[in-house]
Amino acid sequence: MSPSPRISRYNNFCRICSNQMPGSLRHEHQDTRTYAESGIDYLKYNCHHDGSKPQTRYAAMSRASRNAGQPIPYSLCEWGQEDPAKRALL
């Protein structure tokens, strides 16, 4: 069994999140490097519909997470509308 995350982070794949904070849209590599440097070891990554395709945005975050210097597992959320379980395999 894996240890529980020590520090987690919430973000969206949008330009501006509903709380008016910046999202990770097109900043996935920069954000995951910052998360890794900060010791964040789990990411809750939501879909915030801004016209982006979940398939594209989750794949970008997956690549960024693998290249962050520290693996950062993340959860997918887009309310099951576009088979999120399939995105986890990217």
N, C-alpha and C positions, 0 to 999 in steps of 0.2 A: 504494500500500500504506500502511495506517495505521501510525503508530508503535506500538511495543509499550507496554503500560500501564507506568506508572512506579510506581504504588502501587495495590495491589489489596486487596480486602476480601472475606471470606467471611461469609455470614450465612444464616439459615434463616427461612422464614415460619412461625414458631411463637412461642409465648410464652417458652419456655425451651428452649434447644438441648440436644443430647445431652451437651455439655461443661459443662452447667449455667450457661451464659452466656445473657443475654437475647437473644431473637430479635426480628425486626422486626414481628411480628404487631400490626397496628393502629398501628404507629409508623413506617410507611414514609416519610411526608413528613419527619418529624423526622430519621430516620436518613439519608435521602438528602441533606438540607441539611447535616448534619454531615459526611457523606462529601465533598460538594462543597467545603465550607469547609476540609477537611483535605487537599484535593488528591487524593483517591482518584479514580481514573479507570477502574476496572473492578471489577465486583462478581460474585462467584460466589454465586448465590442458590439454595439448595437447598430442596427440599420436605422437611419433617419432619412427618410425619403427626400432626396434632393434631385432626383432624376438619374442618379448613378445606379448601375446594375449591381446587385449584391454579389453576383458571381465575380465580377471584376474587382470590386472593393475587397472582398474577403481574400481573393487570391493575392492581391497586393499586400495585404497585412500579413498573410501567411509567409510570403517571400521575405518581407521585412523582418518578421519575427525570427525566422531561421538565420538571418544574417546579422542579428543584433549583438552577437557576442555572448549571449546568454539566451537559451530557449525560453520563450514566454508563451505558455499555453494561453489560449483565449476561448471564450464562449461565443457562439454565434447566435444572434437574435435578429430575426426579421419576421417573426410571427408565423413561421411555417409556410409562407406563401410561395416560396421558390426552392423548396427542398433543401433547407439549411444543412442537413446531415451530409448531403453530397458535397457541399462547400468545404466541410472539414477535411476532406481527403485531398485538397489541392496542395 
